[in-house]
Amino acid sequence: MQEVCVSDGAASWDELLFDLLEARGHDVSPGARDAWRRRIADWRAATLERCPELNVSEFDFVRKLAASIERSPDEEESWDNLHGDDLYLACGAARGDPAALAHVGAILEEEMNKALRRFAGASDLLDDVRQTVREHLFVGRARPPTIGQYGGRGSLRGFLRVITTRTCLNALTRAGGDARRHAHDDGLLAALPSPLQDPEISLLRKTYKSEFDQAFAEAVAELEPRQRTLLRQHYIDGLRPGEMSVLYDVHRTTVLRWLQQIQAELLRGTRRALQRRLGGAPEEIESILRMLASQLNVSLHRYLA
């Protein structure tokens, strides 16, 4: 996400903001203007409470906010859910403000330590991971610093968590390891919502439990690496679609569609694996799979709420 080029011709930060909003077709009536002034003031107050030494002006923040204004197709969702205080901190860090860098760096350190604890044999990669993450976030090489991609549509902590987890996985791969074997939680399967908890199919589960469990595990293993990454980010890292949309620079509905597509692929893969194991598709298996689709839909909606 790149910041939108905005004019400095405005006499005040709120005039600049309202020019941007009006250009995007947003409401700039007197009532809406008052609401925006309160919103900016609340975000700034919340940020200064967390980081009293922060030195980021309203002008600087509005310039950063311009990217979210420019990219938001849904005004209500954007403003009601925007993490404005996190965006203020990210704005300061992107501008090199020492207080913001220290505050964001402290959150980053916590998330790096958590990520490394999740991977067996990864402690010796701490320095490499720390250097790589900080370089990508705050310095950049071939591309602008990653902190500039944060747009406030998810928590800053969640944004940092995904970056550190991805960097750990990449570091393990470069070191010659298999990130899936290193993970303490081959927890992807354990973290996925259980598809067979409905008592209606308890008998079928007892009959085919071993075959189904192995088939479902095979279906997960057959997913593309990117699909498994999305599952890990959602079910293990606990990121909501809005937070994931920040990382991938897409709208929340796009992430929802990706997760639904993965769900469908898991069902197809499970069916294929069961057919290989049992030599056919008896009516009982099709019943399991139909109920599985229903249960996963319920579970996914619960997790995405």
Buried (B, 14 or more C-beta within 10 A) or exposed (E): BEBBEBEEEBEEBBEBBBBBBEBBEBEBEEEBBEEBBEBBEEBBEBBBEEBEEBEBEBBBBBBBBBBBBBBBEEBEBBBEBBBBBBBBBBBBBBBEBEBBBEBBBEBBBBBBEEBBEBBEEBEEBBEBBBEBBBEBBBEEEEEBBBBBBBBBBBBBBBBBBBBBBBBBBEBBEEBEBEBBEBBEEEEBBEBBBEBBEBEEBEEBBEBBEEBBEBBBBBBBEBBEEEBBBBBBBBBBBEBBBBBBBBBBEBBBEBBBEBBBEBBEBBBEBBBBBBBEBBEEEEEBBEEBBEBBBEBBBBBBEEBBE
